[in-house]
Each structure stands twice: as structure tokens, then as C-alpha cells.
Amino acid sequence: QVQLVQSGAEVKKPGASVKVSCKASGYDFTTYAINWVRQAPGQGLEWVAWISGSNGHTNYAQKFQDRVTVTTDTSTRMAYMELRSLRSDDTATYYCARGNYDSGGRTWFDPWGQGTLVTVSS
Amino acid sequence: DIRMTQSPPSLSASVGDSVTITCRASQSISSHLNWYQQKPGKPPKLLIFAASTLQTGVPSRFSANGAGTDFTLTISGLQFEDFASYYCQQSFSIPLTFGGGTKVEIK
């Protein structure tokens, strides 16, 4: 079945970087994009970035533009999100989600990875 | 950025009730609107995409409609497993944005 499995929880100090991975299985990795979405504790969902599975094109939310990089490795069906210069308010669960599309250009996220909790604390 | 405003932020209902959640976009998004359900400690689950298309495997008690700026999600005959948080999300333009969520609680 289609599945995204993410790496485990991380604890980082302010100013450090974190790299979260997302392994895809059960579908043609190059046909779909991977999105990254985060959720601070008790808060709502916030889109971070998008990367094409075929050509590596990316789009970032402006608030993360200078600190985040998303990449893929098609040979291993892996997607990665690196967030630098971590702050306490980056503490959140980070999700990867497959981007599905229709002929009308609409897109939706399904499935989602299980989430990776990143805790930023001194 | 397109702002998505959900209402109400929370609601209390009983098993068997019908509830409706509203999502309003700050500008027209055509039918580029999705709905997700999230339970505590779990990732969101896709319920509805393209404003009104039920995702495979989602019970038919869930329905949604709308276009332009105003959208609704209706749950007809709440079941215990439906008590959760619900989010709308627009995919019309980057940055993709979510509504603030609606928590459906047991009365």
C-alpha cells in the first residue's frame, strides 16, 4: 500500500539544524510531489514546502524560505527536509505528505507520514 | 496569502447529530479546497478533495460542497469515531494554507 515513513524524534539546541527524512513506498515516487507540513503543540497545520518527485523543483513558504531546504533522492525513494537556525518556536511535529493532482490543477495531501517531533530546547 | 477562516473553532454534539463546519477563503479559490480529519497523536487524514469529492474509503455520512469563497463540511449522523479536529485547506495558490481547525467534541 502507499506509505510514507518518517525518521524518529529529534531534540536540538537553538541555532542547530535538523534533517527529517521521509521514505515512500507503494507508488511511483517520480509521479508525485512531496509536501512538508508542520504542527506546533496544540496548534493548527502550517504548510512549509513542496518538492516535485520528478524534477526536484521546489516551492517554499516565504517565512521558511531562508532556513529550509527540501530534497529528494529518487534512487532510494527518500525525501528530506532540513531546517536550520532552529528556534524554540520551531518545536513542532513535522509531516511529509504526498501531493496528488487532478486535471484541473487541484492538489491534495494523501497519505501523510506518521510525523516527526522536533523539539528545540536549550 | 489566502486566509482560510473556519467556524466554529469548536462544537459539542451528540452521537447521531448532524453538524456543519464552514470554511471561508479570503479570495476566490474555485474548487481548490480539501478537508482533513485529525485525531490526537495522529497525522491528518484526507476526507474530501476538490471541494466535494469523497476520498475512497471515507463513509458517506461525510459530505461537502461550495465553490469560490464559501465551503461547508457536513457530518450526517455523528459516530463516536468522528469526534476529532477538522481542517480545510486551499490549494489554489502558494503558499498552501489551512483553516484554523474545528474541534468536534462529545456533548
Interface residues (C-beta under 8 A of the other chain):
Chain A: N35 G44 L45 E46 W47 W50 N59 A61 Q62 Y95 A97 N100 D102 G104 G105 R106 T107 W108 F109 D110 P111 W112 G113 Q114 G115
Chain B: S31 H32 N34 Y36 P43 P44 K45 L46 F49 A50 Q55 Y87 Q89 S91 I94 P95 L96 T97 F98 G99 G100 G101
